[in-house]
Amino acid sequence: MNYHSKPSNLLSNIKFIIMNKIFEKHYLGKGTKVPNMQIVRVTVRVSELMKFAYNYENDEYVTFEVAKMQNPDKFGRDHTVYCTTQEKVEDENPPKQSRKKRETAKA
């Protein structure tokens, strides 16, 4: 098994919305569980990874997730690597006041 194979160029992003926030998964690479060990070896393009770097107390960090795939791909890779970003969604329909609050406001 070749652990140093190049990652596929078919990486994509997925967006989903939860409680007025848009989350986007930016897929960075894939990996394989090392036989007989609790280790997953992943390959990630550094230029893609650095797009998600941030500074904290004068050091650079990248936070990413490694997830087991439902089925291995055609190269036997069984884990995927991605960064998740989020942004706030403007609420098009602000919550309406309840009837009690409106009656109290009128009084």
TIKOL-431459 format. One record per atom (N, C-alpha, C, O): residue number from 1; residue in one letter; atom name; x, y, z. Coordinates in nm, 2 decimals, always signed. Example, Ala and Ser with C-alpha at 12.3 -4.5 7.8 and 13.67 -1.06 7.14 Angstrom:
PT resi resn name   east  north     up
PT    1    A    N  +1.32  -0.57  +0.78
PT    1    A   CA  +1.23  -0.45  +0.78
PT    1    A    C  +1.32  -0.33  +0.78
PT    1    A    O  +1.42  -0.33  +0.85
PT    2    S    N  +1.28  -0.22  +0.71
PT    2    S   CA  +1.37  -0.11  +0.71
PT    2    S    C  +1.29  +0.00  +0.79
PT    2    S    O  +1.34  +0.11  +0.80
//
This chain:
PT resi resn name   east  north     up
PT    1    M    N  +0.08  -0.12  +0.00
PT    1    M   CA  +0.00  +0.00  +0.00
PT    1    M    C  +0.09  +0.12  +0.00
PT    1    M    O  +0.18  +0.13  +0.08
PT    2    N    N  +0.06  +0.22  -0.09
PT    2    N   CA  +0.14  +0.34  -0.10
PT    2    N    C  +0.08  +0.45  -0.01
PT    2    N    O  -0.03  +0.50  -0.05
PT    3    Y    N  +0.14  +0.49  +0.10
PT    3    Y   CA  +0.09  +0.59  +0.18
PT    3    Y    C  +0.12  +0.73  +0.13
PT    3    Y    O  +0.06  +0.83  +0.18
PT    4    H    N  +0.20  +0.74  +0.03
PT    4    H   CA  +0.24  +0.87  -0.02
PT    4    H    C  +0.18  +0.91  -0.16
PT    4    H    O  +0.23  +0.99  -0.23
PT    5    S    N  +0.06  +0.84  -0.19
PT    5    S   CA  +0.00  +0.87  -0.31
PT    5    S    C  -0.06  +1.01  -0.31
PT    5    S    O  -0.10  +1.06  -0.20
PT    6    K    N  -0.07  +1.08  -0.43
PT    6    K   CA  -0.12  +1.21  -0.43
PT    6    K    C  -0.27  +1.21  -0.42
PT    6    K    O  -0.34  +1.12  -0.46
PT    7    P    N  -0.32  +1.32  -0.34
PT    7    P   CA  -0.47  +1.32  -0.33
PT    7    P    C  -0.54  +1.35  -0.46
PT    7    P    O  -0.49  +1.41  -0.55
PT    8    S    N  -0.67  +1.31  -0.46
PT    8    S   CA  -0.75  +1.34  -0.58
PT    8    S    C  -0.78  +1.48  -0.59
PT    8    S    O  -0.79  +1.56  -0.49
PT    9    N    N  -0.79  +1.53  -0.72
PT    9    N   CA  -0.82  +1.67  -0.74
PT    9    N    C  -0.97  +1.69  -0.74
PT    9    N    O  -1.02  +1.80  -0.77
PT   10    L    N  -1.05  +1.59  -0.71
PT   10    L   CA  -1.19  +1.59  -0.71
PT   10    L    C  -1.25  +1.63  -0.58
PT   10    L    O  -1.36  +1.59  -0.54
PT   11    L    N  -1.18  +1.71  -0.50
PT   11    L   CA  -1.23  +1.76  -0.37
PT   11    L    C  -1.33  +1.87  -0.39
PT   11    L    O  -1.32  +1.95  -0.48
PT   12    S    N  -1.43  +1.87  -0.30
PT   12    S   CA  -1.54  +1.96  -0.32
PT   12    S    C  -1.58  +2.02  -0.18
PT   12    S    O  -1.53  +1.98  -0.08
PT   13    N    N  -1.66  +2.12  -0.18
PT   13    N   CA  -1.71  +2.18  -0.06
PT   13    N    C  -1.86  +2.16  -0.05
PT   13    N    O  -1.93  +2.14  -0.14
PT   14    I    N  -1.90  +2.15  +0.08
PT   14    I   CA  -2.05  +2.13  +0.11
PT   14    I    C  -2.09  +2.24  +0.21
PT   14    I    O  -2.02  +2.27  +0.30
PT   15    K    N  -2.20  +2.31  +0.18
PT   15    K   CA  -2.26  +2.41  +0.27
PT   15    K    C  -2.39  +2.35  +0.33
PT   15    K    O  -2.46  +2.28  +0.27
PT   16    F    N  -2.40  +2.39  +0.46
PT   16    F   CA  -2.53  +2.35  +0.53
PT   16    F    C  -2.56  +2.46  +0.63
PT   16    F    O  -2.47  +2.53  +0.68
PT   17    I    N  -2.69  +2.48  +0.66
PT   17    I   CA  -2.73  +2.59  +0.75
PT   17    I    C  -2.79  +2.53  +0.88
PT   17    I    O  -2.88  +2.44  +0.87
PT   18    I    N  -2.74  +2.58  +0.99
PT   18    I   CA  -2.80  +2.54  +1.12
PT   18    I    C  -2.82  +2.66  +1.21
PT   18    I    O  -2.72  +2.74  +1.23
PT   19    M    N  -2.94  +2.69  +1.25
PT   19    M   CA  -2.97  +2.80  +1.34
PT   19    M    C  -2.91  +2.93  +1.29
PT   19    M    O  -2.83  +2.99  +1.37
PT   20    N    N  -2.94  +2.97  +1.17
PT   20    N   CA  -2.90  +3.10  +1.11
PT   20    N    C  -2.75  +3.11  +1.09
PT   20    N    O  -2.70  +3.22  +1.09
PT   21    K    N  -2.68  +3.00  +1.08
PT   21    K   CA  -2.54  +3.00  +1.05
PT   21    K    C  -2.51  +2.91  +0.93
PT   21    K    O  -2.57  +2.80  +0.93
PT   22    I    N  -2.43  +2.96  +0.84
PT   22    I   CA  -2.39  +2.87  +0.73
PT   22    I    C  -2.26  +2.81  +0.76
PT   22    I    O  -2.16  +2.88  +0.80
PT   23    F    N  -2.25  +2.68  +0.76
PT   23    F   CA  -2.13  +2.60  +0.78
PT   23    F    C  -2.09  +2.55  +0.64
PT   23    F    O  -2.17  +2.50  +0.57
PT   24    E    N  -1.96  +2.56  +0.61
PT   24    E   CA  -1.91  +2.51  +0.49
PT   24    E    C  -1.79  +2.42  +0.52
PT   24    E    O  -1.69  +2.46  +0.58
PT   25    K    N  -1.80  +2.30  +0.47
PT   25    K   CA  -1.68  +2.20  +0.48
PT   25    K    C  -1.60  +2.22  +0.36
PT   25    K    O  -1.64  +2.20  +0.24
PT   26    H    N  -1.47  +2.25  +0.38
PT   26    H   CA  -1.37  +2.26  +0.27
PT   26    H    C  -1.28  +2.13  +0.27
PT   26    H    O  -1.20  +2.12  +0.36
PT   27    Y    N  -1.30  +2.05  +0.18
PT   27    Y   CA  -1.23  +1.92  +0.18
PT   27    Y    C  -1.08  +1.94  +0.13
PT   27    Y    O  -1.06  +2.01  +0.04
PT   28    L    N  -0.99  +1.89  +0.21
PT   28    L   CA  -0.85  +1.91  +0.19
PT   28    L    C  -0.77  +1.79  +0.15
PT   28    L    O  -0.67  +1.80  +0.08
PT   29    G    N  -0.82  +1.67  +0.18
PT   29    G   CA  -0.74  +1.55  +0.15
PT   29    G    C  -0.81  +1.43  +0.20
PT   29    G    O  -0.92  +1.43  +0.25
PT   30    K    N  -0.74  +1.32  +0.19
PT   30    K   CA  -0.78  +1.19  +0.24
PT   30    K    C  -0.67  +1.11  +0.30
PT   30    K    O  -0.56  +1.15  +0.30
PT   31    G    N  -0.71  +1.01  +0.37
PT   31    G   CA  -0.61  +0.93  +0.44
PT   31    G    C  -0.65  +0.78  +0.46
PT   31    G    O  -0.76  +0.74  +0.42
PT   32    T    N  -0.56  +0.71  +0.52
PT   32    T   CA  -0.58  +0.57  +0.54
PT   32    T    C  -0.54  +0.53  +0.69
PT   32    T    O  -0.44  +0.57  +0.74
PT   33    K    N  -0.63  +0.44  +0.75
PT   33    K   CA  -0.59  +0.39  +0.88
PT   33    K    C  -0.47  +0.30  +0.86
PT   33    K    O  -0.47  +0.22  +0.77
PT   34    V    N  -0.37  +0.32  +0.95
PT   34    V   CA  -0.26  +0.23  +0.95
PT   34    V    C  -0.29  +0.10  +1.02
PT   34    V    O  -0.35  +0.09  +1.13
PT   35    P    N  -0.27  -0.01  +0.95
PT   35    P   CA  -0.31  -0.14  +1.00
PT   35    P    C  -0.25  -0.17  +1.14
PT   35    P    O  -0.14  -0.14  +1.17
PT   36    N    N  -0.33  -0.23  +1.22
PT   36    N   CA  -0.30  -0.27  +1.36
PT   36    N    C  -0.26  -0.16  +1.45
PT   36    N    O  -0.19  -0.18  +1.55
PT   37    M    N  -0.30  -0.04  +1.42
PT   37    M   CA  -0.26  +0.08  +1.50
PT   37    M    C  -0.38  +0.17  +1.51
PT   37    M    O  -0.47  +0.16  +1.42
PT   38    Q    N  -0.39  +0.26  +1.60
PT   38    Q   CA  -0.49  +0.36  +1.61
PT   38    Q    C  -0.44  +0.49  +1.55
PT   38    Q    O  -0.45  +0.60  +1.62
PT   39    I    N  -0.39  +0.48  +1.43
PT   39    I   CA  -0.33  +0.60  +1.36
PT   39    I    C  -0.40  +0.61  +1.22
PT   39    I    O  -0.42  +0.51  +1.16
PT   40    V    N  -0.42  +0.73  +1.18
PT   40    V   CA  -0.47  +0.76  +1.05
PT   40    V    C  -0.37  +0.85  +0.98
PT   40    V    O  -0.34  +0.96  +1.03
PT   41    R    N  -0.31  +0.80  +0.87
PT   41    R   CA  -0.22  +0.88  +0.80
PT   41    R    C  -0.29  +0.96  +0.68
PT   41    R    O  -0.36  +0.89  +0.60
PT   42    V    N  -0.28  +1.09  +0.68
PT   42    V   CA  -0.35  +1.17  +0.58
PT   42    V    C  -0.25  +1.25  +0.50
PT   42    V    O  -0.14  +1.28  +0.54
PT   43    T    N  -0.29  +1.28  +0.38
PT   43    T   CA  -0.21  +1.36  +0.29
PT   43    T    C  -0.30  +1.49  +0.25
PT   43    T    O  -0.41  +1.48  +0.21
PT   44    V    N  -0.23  +1.60  +0.28
PT   44    V   CA  -0.30  +1.73  +0.26
PT   44    V    C  -0.21  +1.83  +0.18
PT   44    V    O  -0.09  +1.83  +0.22
PT   45    R    N  -0.26  +1.89  +0.08
PT   45    R   CA  -0.18  +1.99  +0.01
PT   45    R    C  -0.16  +2.11  +0.10
PT   45    R    O  -0.26  +2.17  +0.15
PT   46    V    N  -0.03  +2.15  +0.13
PT   46    V   CA  +0.00  +2.26  +0.22
PT   46    V    C  -0.06  +2.39  +0.18
PT   46    V    O  -0.11  +2.47  +0.26
PT   47    S    N  -0.06  +2.42  +0.05
PT   47    S   CA  -0.12  +2.55  +0.00
PT   47    S    C  -0.27  +2.56  +0.03
PT   47    S    O  -0.32  +2.66  +0.06
PT   48    E    N  -0.34  +2.44  +0.03
PT   48    E   CA  -0.48  +2.44  +0.06
PT   48    E    C  -0.50  +2.46  +0.22
PT   48    E    O  -0.59  +2.53  +0.26
PT   49    L    N  -0.42  +2.39  +0.29
PT   49    L   CA  -0.43  +2.39  +0.44
PT   49    L    C  -0.40  +2.53  +0.49
PT   49    L    O  -0.47  +2.58  +0.58
PT   50    M    N  -0.31  +2.60  +0.43
PT   50    M   CA  -0.27  +2.74  +0.48
PT   50    M    C  -0.38  +2.84  +0.46
PT   50    M    O  -0.38  +2.95  +0.52
PT   51    K    N  -0.47  +2.81  +0.37
PT   51    K   CA  -0.59  +2.90  +0.35
PT   51    K    C  -0.67  +2.92  +0.48
PT   51    K    O  -0.75  +3.01  +0.49
PT   52    F    N  -0.66  +2.82  +0.57
PT   52    F   CA  -0.74  +2.82  +0.69
PT   52    F    C  -0.66  +2.84  +0.81
PT   52    F    O  -0.71  +2.82  +0.92
PT   53    A    N  -0.53  +2.89  +0.80
PT   53    A   CA  -0.45  +2.92  +0.91
PT   53    A    C  -0.50  +3.04  +0.98
PT   53    A    O  -0.54  +3.14  +0.92
PT   54    Y    N  -0.48  +3.05  +1.11
PT   54    Y   CA  -0.52  +3.17  +1.19
PT   54    Y    C  -0.41  +3.19  +1.30
PT   54    Y    O  -0.34  +3.09  +1.33
PT   55    N    N  -0.40  +3.31  +1.34
PT   55    N   CA  -0.30  +3.34  +1.44
PT   55    N    C  -0.36  +3.35  +1.58
PT   55    N    O  -0.47  +3.40  +1.60
PT   56    Y    N  -0.29  +3.28  +1.68
PT   56    Y   CA  -0.34  +3.28  +1.82
PT   56    Y    C  -0.21  +3.30  +1.90
PT   56    Y    O  -0.13  +3.21  +1.90
PT   57    E    N  -0.20  +3.40  +1.98
PT   57    E   CA  -0.09  +3.43  +2.07
PT   57    E    C  +0.04  +3.41  +1.99
PT   57    E    O  +0.13  +3.35  +2.04
PT   58    N    N  +0.05  +3.48  +1.88
PT   58    N   CA  +0.17  +3.49  +1.79
PT   58    N    C  +0.22  +3.36  +1.73
PT   58    N    O  +0.33  +3.34  +1.70
PT   59    D    N  +0.13  +3.26  +1.73
PT   59    D   CA  +0.16  +3.13  +1.66
PT   59    D    C  +0.05  +3.10  +1.56
PT   59    D    O  -0.06  +3.14  +1.57
PT   60    E    N  +0.09  +3.04  +1.45
PT   60    E   CA  -0.01  +3.00  +1.35
PT   60    E    C  -0.07  +2.86  +1.37
PT   60    E    O  +0.01  +2.77  +1.40
PT   61    Y    N  -0.20  +2.85  +1.36
PT   61    Y   CA  -0.27  +2.72  +1.38
PT   61    Y    C  -0.36  +2.69  +1.26
PT   61    Y    O  -0.40  +2.78  +1.19
PT   62    V    N  -0.39  +2.56  +1.24
PT   62    V   CA  -0.50  +2.52  +1.15
PT   62    V    C  -0.58  +2.42  +1.23
PT   62    V    O  -0.52  +2.32  +1.28
PT   63    T    N  -0.71  +2.44  +1.23
PT   63    T   CA  -0.80  +2.34  +1.29
PT   63    T    C  -0.87  +2.27  +1.18
PT   63    T    O  -0.93  +2.33  +1.09
PT   64    F    N  -0.87  +2.14  +1.19
PT   64    F   CA  -0.93  +2.06  +1.08
PT   64    F    C  -0.99  +1.93  +1.14
PT   64    F    O  -0.95  +1.89  +1.26
PT   65    E    N  -1.08  +1.87  +1.07
PT   65    E   CA  -1.14  +1.74  +1.11
PT   65    E    C  -1.09  +1.63  +1.03
PT   65    E    O  -1.07  +1.64  +0.91
PT   66    V    N  -1.08  +1.51  +1.09
PT   66    V   CA  -1.05  +1.39  +1.02
PT   66    V    C  -1.17  +1.29  +1.05
PT   66    V    O  -1.20  +1.26  +1.16
PT   67    A    N  -1.24  +1.25  +0.94
PT   67    A   CA  -1.36  +1.17  +0.96
PT   67    A    C  -1.35  +1.04  +0.88
PT   67    A    O  -1.30  +1.04  +0.77
PT   68    K    N  -1.40  +0.93  +0.94
PT   68    K   CA  -1.40  +0.80  +0.87
PT   68    K    C  -1.51  +0.81  +0.76
PT   68    K    O  -1.62  +0.85  +0.79
PT   69    M    N  -1.48  +0.76  +0.64
PT   69    M   CA  -1.57  +0.76  +0.53
PT   69    M    C  -1.66  +0.64  +0.54
PT   69    M    O  -1.62  +0.54  +0.60
PT   70    Q    N  -1.78  +0.64  +0.49
PT   70    Q   CA  -1.87  +0.53  +0.49
PT   70    Q    C  -1.81  +0.41  +0.41
PT   70    Q    O  -1.82  +0.30  +0.45
PT   71    N    N  -1.75  +0.44  +0.30
PT   71    N   CA  -1.69  +0.34  +0.22
PT   71    N    C  -1.55  +0.39  +0.17
PT   71    N    O  -1.54  +0.51  +0.13
PT   72    P    N  -1.45  +0.30  +0.16
PT   72    P   CA  -1.32  +0.35  +0.11
PT   72    P    C  -1.34  +0.39  -0.04
PT   72    P    O  -1.42  +0.33  -0.11
PT   73    D    N  -1.25  +0.48  -0.09
PT   73    D   CA  -1.25  +0.51  -0.23
PT   73    D    C  -1.18  +0.41  -0.31
PT   73    D    O  -1.13  +0.31  -0.25
PT   74    K    N  -1.16  +0.43  -0.44
PT   74    K   CA  -1.10  +0.33  -0.53
PT   74    K    C  -0.95  +0.31  -0.50
PT   74    K    O  -0.89  +0.21  -0.54
PT   75    F    N  -0.89  +0.40  -0.42
PT   75    F   CA  -0.75  +0.38  -0.38
PT   75    F    C  -0.73  +0.32  -0.24
PT   75    F    O  -0.62  +0.31  -0.19
PT   76    G    N  -0.85  +0.29  -0.17
PT   76    G   CA  -0.84  +0.23  -0.04
PT   76    G    C  -0.84  +0.33  +0.07
PT   76    G    O  -0.82  +0.29  +0.19
PT   77    R    N  -0.85  +0.46  +0.04
PT   77    R   CA  -0.85  +0.56  +0.15
PT   77    R    C  -0.98  +0.56  +0.22
PT   77    R    O  -1.09  +0.56  +0.15
PT   78    D    N  -0.98  +0.56  +0.35
PT   78    D   CA  -1.10  +0.54  +0.42
PT   78    D    C  -1.13  +0.66  +0.52
PT   78    D    O  -1.22  +0.65  +0.60
PT   79    H    N  -1.05  +0.76  +0.51
PT   79    H   CA  -1.08  +0.88  +0.60
PT   79    H    C  -1.07  +1.01  +0.51
PT   79    H    O  -1.00  +1.01  +0.41
PT   80    T    N  -1.14  +1.11  +0.55
PT   80    T   CA  -1.14  +1.24  +0.47
PT   80    T    C  -1.10  +1.35  +0.57
PT   80    T    O  -1.12  +1.34  +0.69
PT   81    V    N  -1.03  +1.45  +0.52
PT   81    V   CA  -0.99  +1.57  +0.60
PT   81    V    C  -1.05  +1.69  +0.55
PT   81    V    O  -1.05  +1.72  +0.43
PT   82    Y    N  -1.11  +1.77  +0.64
PT   82    Y   CA  -1.17  +1.90  +0.60
PT   82    Y    C  -1.16  +2.00  +0.71
PT   82    Y    O  -1.15  +1.97  +0.83
PT   83    C    N  -1.17  +2.13  +0.67
PT   83    C   CA  -1.19  +2.24  +0.76
PT   83    C    C  -1.33  +2.29  +0.75
PT   83    C    O  -1.39  +2.29  +0.64
PT   84    T    N  -1.39  +2.33  +0.86
PT   84    T   CA  -1.52  +2.39  +0.86
PT   84    T    C  -1.52  +2.53  +0.89
PT   84    T    O  -1.46  +2.57  +0.99
PT   85    T    N  -1.58  +2.61  +0.81
PT   85    T   CA  -1.59  +2.76  +0.83
PT   85    T    C  -1.74  +2.79  +0.85
PT   85    T    O  -1.83  +2.71  +0.81
PT   86    Q    N  -1.77  +2.90  +0.92
PT   86    Q   CA  -1.91  +2.94  +0.94
PT   86    Q    C  -1.92  +3.09  +0.93
PT   86    Q    O  -1.83  +3.17  +0.95
PT   87    E    N  -2.04  +3.13  +0.89
PT   87    E   CA  -2.08  +3.27  +0.88
PT   87    E    C  -2.22  +3.28  +0.92
PT   87    E    O  -2.30  +3.19  +0.90
PT   88    K    N  -2.25  +3.40  +0.97
PT   88    K   CA  -2.39  +3.43  +1.02
PT   88    K    C  -2.48  +3.46  +0.90
PT   88    K    O  -2.44  +3.53  +0.81
PT   89    V    N  -2.60  +3.41  +0.91
PT   89    V   CA  -2.70  +3.44  +0.80
PT   89    V    C  -2.79  +3.54  +0.86
PT   89    V    O  -2.84  +3.53  +0.97
PT   90    E    N  -2.82  +3.64  +0.77
PT   90    E   CA  -2.92  +3.75  +0.81
PT   90    E    C  -3.06  +3.68  +0.81
PT   90    E    O  -3.10  +3.61  +0.72
PT   91    D    N  -3.13  +3.71  +0.92
PT   91    D   CA  -3.27  +3.65  +0.93
PT   91    D    C  -3.36  +3.73  +0.85
PT   91    D    O  -3.39  +3.85  +0.88
PT   92    E    N  -3.42  +3.67  +0.75
PT   92    E   CA  -3.52  +3.74  +0.66
PT   92    E    C  -3.65  +3.76  +0.73
PT   92    E    O  -3.72  +3.85  +0.70
PT   93    N    N  -3.69  +3.67  +0.82
PT   93    N   CA  -3.81  +3.68  +0.89
PT   93    N    C  -3.79  +3.69  +1.04
PT   93    N    O  -3.78  +3.59  +1.11
PT   94    P    N  -3.77  +3.81  +1.09
PT   94    P   CA  -3.74  +3.83  +1.24
PT   94    P    C  -3.86  +3.77  +1.32
PT   94    P    O  -3.97  +3.78  +1.27
PT   95    P    N  -3.83  +3.72  +1.44
PT   95    P   CA  -3.94  +3.66  +1.52
PT   95    P    C  -4.04  +3.76  +1.55
PT   95    P    O  -4.01  +3.88  +1.59
PT   96    K    N  -4.17  +3.72  +1.55
PT   96    K   CA  -4.28  +3.81  +1.58
PT   96    K    C  -4.30  +3.81  +1.73
PT   96    K    O  -4.27  +3.71  +1.80
PT   97    Q    N  -4.35  +3.92  +1.79
PT   97    Q   CA  -4.38  +3.93  +1.93
PT   97    Q    C  -4.49  +3.84  +1.96
PT   97    Q    O  -4.58  +3.82  +1.88
PT   98    S    N  -4.49  +3.78  +2.08
PT   98    S   CA  -4.60  +3.69  +2.12
PT   98    S    C  -4.72  +3.78  +2.15
PT   98    S    O  -4.71  +3.90  +2.17
PT   99    R    N  -4.84  +3.72  +2.15
PT   99    R   CA  -4.96  +3.80  +2.17
PT   99    R    C  -4.96  +3.87  +2.31
PT   99    R    O  -5.00  +3.99  +2.32
PT  100    K    N  -4.91  +3.80  +2.41
PT  100    K   CA  -4.90  +3.86  +2.55
PT  100    K    C  -4.81  +3.99  +2.54
PT  100    K    O  -4.85  +4.09  +2.61
PT  101    K    N  -4.70  +3.98  +2.48
PT  101    K   CA  -4.61  +4.10  +2.47
PT  101    K    C  -4.67  +4.21  +2.40
PT  101    K    O  -4.66  +4.33  +2.44
PT  102    R    N  -4.75  +4.18  +2.29
PT  102    R   CA  -4.82  +4.29  +2.22
PT  102    R    C  -4.93  +4.36  +2.31
PT  102    R    O  -4.94  +4.48  +2.31
PT  103    E    N  -5.00  +4.27  +2.38
PT  103    E   CA  -5.11  +4.33  +2.46
PT  103    E    C  -5.05  +4.41  +2.58
PT  103    E    O  -5.10  +4.52  +2.61
PT  104    T    N  -4.94  +4.37  +2.63
PT  104    T   CA  -4.87  +4.44  +2.74
PT  104    T    C  -4.81  +4.57  +2.68
PT  104    T    O  -4.82  +4.68  +2.75
PT  105    A    N  -4.76  +4.57  +2.56
PT  105    A   CA  -4.70  +4.69  +2.50
PT  105    A    C  -4.81  +4.79  +2.47
PT  105    A    O  -4.79  +4.91  +2.48
PT  106    K    N  -4.94  +4.75  +2.44
PT  106    K   CA  -5.05  +4.84  +2.41
PT  106    K    C  -5.10  +4.91  +2.54
PT  106    K    O  -5.15  +5.02  +2.53
PT  107    A    N  -5.09  +4.84  +2.65
PT  107    A   CA  -5.14  +4.89  +2.77
PT  107    A    C  -5.07  +5.01  +2.83
PT  107    A    O  -5.10  +5.06  +2.93
//
